[in-house]
Every structure is written in structure tokens, then in C-alpha cells.
Amino acid sequence: MKKQGQPIGDQVASLRQQIAGLQTARRAVLDQKRSREQVTALFDQLIDARHAEAIAAATRELLKAAAGQPVVLDPILAIAQGSDAAKAAMRAHLDAVVPEGMTPAARAARIVEIDAALNDLETKEEALICESELTASPIMRRSDARPEIILAEQ
């Protein structure tokens, strides 16, 4: 298992960097439940619903004004802005904040791909750790080493 000329500790350190990178990538894929496209569609619906609510509220405020009562300008200002302007502003901000994301099928496929790569790297890491235990300088396992990988090597 030992690469010629490279100490076991260096090989394990290299594998651990790759493992950490894949674990970070996996978390990022799992954390983003919706793609940018899905978020855009959701906010379009919310803005349209809020605009309809604003029209109803503005109507009430206009009737209150006609009756000589104090009014609240927020619904009227929401109508003045318009849903198209609100959607455009949201999209401009959304593109800067929300990563592109993946479709659910692409997301599931990426998780399978990452998991396979993690299994391969962790299996190699465990083999090197077992090899190091035969020397005077055993390498400690990571605190998050998976038991199924450790036990598979024994």
C-alpha cells in the first residue's frame, strides 16, 4: 500500500485532506435543499400572493381615508412598487446569494458519487493505519472514522 518514497504518515495526511474536502462537499450538497430555480419559483409565488394581499389592504386603506380615518401607507407602497419590480429585485439579490444548486435527481446522484469516493479513500486510509500499527509509529484514527470501514479492514 505504501507509495514508494512517501512515508505512511504523509500518505495518510494526503488522504485525510481529500476526505475532509469530500465531507465538506457532501454537507454542501445536503444543505442546499432547493436549487436557485426552485427558490425563484417559490419567491415568485410568494410575491404574487403578497401583491394580491397588498391590493386588498390598499383598498381598505383608501376606504378608511375616504371616511376620514388614519391610514397605513405600506400596502399602497407595495402596490406602487408592483410585483414585477419586486421579482426583479429579488432575482438580482438571489443570484448573488443562492448557489445554482441541483435538481433532486442530480443531488442524489452526487451524494452517491461522493459516498463512493469517501468509501474508497477511507478504506485506503484504514489500510495505511493498520500498516502503521506494525511499526514503532502507529497513526491514530480520525475521531470521525467510520466503524464499518475500520471493521472491514480487520
GIFENDA-V551078 format. One record per residue. RES is the residue in one small letter. SS is DSSP state (hx for helix, st for strand, lp for the rest). PHI is phi in degrees with one decimal (* if undefined). Layout:
res=RES ss=SS phi=PHI
res=RES ss=SS phi=PHI
This chain:
res=m ss=lp phi=*
res=k ss=lp phi=-69.8
res=k ss=lp phi=-74.2
res=q ss=lp phi=-61.0
res=g ss=lp phi=83.7
res=q ss=lp phi=-113.0
res=p ss=lp phi=-59.8
res=i ss=hx phi=-57.1
res=g ss=hx phi=-59.4
res=d ss=hx phi=-68.5
res=q ss=hx phi=-64.3
res=v ss=hx phi=-63.9
res=a ss=hx phi=-61.2
res=s ss=hx phi=-63.9
res=l ss=hx phi=-61.9
res=r ss=hx phi=-66.5
res=q ss=hx phi=-64.7
res=q ss=hx phi=-65.2
res=i ss=hx phi=-61.8
res=a ss=hx phi=-61.3
res=g ss=hx phi=-62.7
res=l ss=hx phi=-68.5
res=q ss=hx phi=-63.8
res=t ss=hx phi=-65.3
res=a ss=hx phi=-62.4
res=r ss=hx phi=-63.0
res=r ss=hx phi=-61.5
res=a ss=hx phi=-62.4
res=v ss=hx phi=-65.3
res=l ss=hx phi=-69.7
res=d ss=hx phi=-70.3
res=q ss=lp phi=-91.1
res=k ss=lp phi=-74.8
res=r ss=lp phi=-127.3
res=s ss=lp phi=-77.2
res=r ss=hx phi=-58.9
res=e ss=hx phi=-61.8
res=q ss=hx phi=-67.1
res=v ss=hx phi=-65.4
res=t ss=hx phi=-59.9
res=a ss=hx phi=-61.9
res=l ss=hx phi=-61.4
res=f ss=hx phi=-69.3
res=d ss=hx phi=-58.7
res=q ss=hx phi=-63.7
res=l ss=hx phi=-64.9
res=i ss=hx phi=-65.6
res=d ss=hx phi=-61.7
res=a ss=hx phi=-65.1
res=r ss=hx phi=-66.1
res=h ss=hx phi=-64.0
res=a ss=hx phi=-63.5
res=e ss=hx phi=-64.1
res=a ss=hx phi=-65.2
res=i ss=hx phi=-62.7
res=a ss=hx phi=-64.3
res=a ss=hx phi=-66.7
res=a ss=hx phi=-63.1
res=t ss=hx phi=-59.8
res=r ss=hx phi=-62.3
res=e ss=hx phi=-67.0
res=l ss=hx phi=-64.7
res=l ss=hx phi=-65.8
res=k ss=hx phi=-64.9
res=a ss=hx phi=-62.4
res=a ss=hx phi=-63.9
res=a ss=lp phi=-87.9
res=g ss=lp phi=82.1
res=q ss=lp phi=-93.8
res=p ss=lp phi=-66.1
res=v ss=lp phi=-123.7
res=v ss=lp phi=-109.5
res=l ss=lp phi=-84.6
res=d ss=hx phi=-51.2
res=p ss=hx phi=-63.2
res=i ss=hx phi=-68.3
res=l ss=hx phi=-65.7
res=a ss=hx phi=-64.3
res=i ss=hx phi=-68.2
res=a ss=hx phi=-60.4
res=q ss=hx phi=-68.2
res=g ss=lp phi=83.2
res=s ss=hx phi=-70.5
res=d ss=hx phi=-64.9
res=a ss=hx phi=-65.8
res=a ss=hx phi=-64.5
res=k ss=hx phi=-65.1
res=a ss=hx phi=-63.4
res=a ss=hx phi=-64.4
res=m ss=hx phi=-62.9
res=r ss=hx phi=-63.8
res=a ss=hx phi=-62.6
res=h ss=hx phi=-74.9
res=l ss=hx phi=-59.9
res=d ss=hx phi=-61.0
res=a ss=hx phi=-81.3
res=v ss=hx phi=-107.9
res=v ss=lp phi=-98.0
res=p ss=lp phi=-61.1
res=e ss=lp phi=-53.0
res=g ss=lp phi=78.8
res=m ss=lp phi=-134.2
res=t ss=lp phi=-71.1
res=p ss=hx phi=-56.1
res=a ss=hx phi=-67.8
res=a ss=hx phi=-66.7
res=r ss=hx phi=-63.6
res=a ss=hx phi=-63.2
res=a ss=hx phi=-64.6
res=r ss=hx phi=-66.6
res=i ss=hx phi=-62.8
res=v ss=hx phi=-60.9
res=e ss=hx phi=-63.3
res=i ss=hx phi=-64.2
res=d ss=hx phi=-60.4
res=a ss=hx phi=-64.5
res=a ss=hx phi=-65.4
res=l ss=hx phi=-63.1
res=n ss=hx phi=-58.4
res=d ss=hx phi=-63.1
res=l ss=hx phi=-65.0
res=e ss=hx phi=-69.0
res=t ss=hx phi=-66.3
res=k ss=hx phi=-62.7
res=e ss=hx phi=-59.9
res=e ss=hx phi=-63.3
res=a ss=hx phi=-61.8
res=l ss=hx phi=-68.0
res=i ss=hx phi=-63.5
res=c ss=hx phi=-61.1
res=e ss=hx phi=-64.2
res=s ss=hx phi=-68.1
res=e ss=lp phi=-68.8
res=l ss=lp phi=-83.9
res=t ss=lp phi=-104.9
res=a ss=lp phi=-80.1
res=s ss=lp phi=-125.3
res=p ss=lp phi=-66.0
res=i ss=lp phi=-99.8
res=m ss=lp phi=-74.4
res=r ss=lp phi=-77.2
res=r ss=lp phi=-65.5
res=s ss=lp phi=-66.0
res=d ss=lp phi=-102.7
res=a ss=lp phi=-61.3
res=r ss=lp phi=-80.4
res=p ss=hx phi=-56.3
res=e ss=hx phi=-63.4
res=i ss=hx phi=-73.9
res=i ss=hx phi=-60.9
res=l ss=hx phi=-69.6
res=a ss=hx phi=-67.4
res=e ss=hx phi=-81.4
res=q ss=lp phi=-90.1
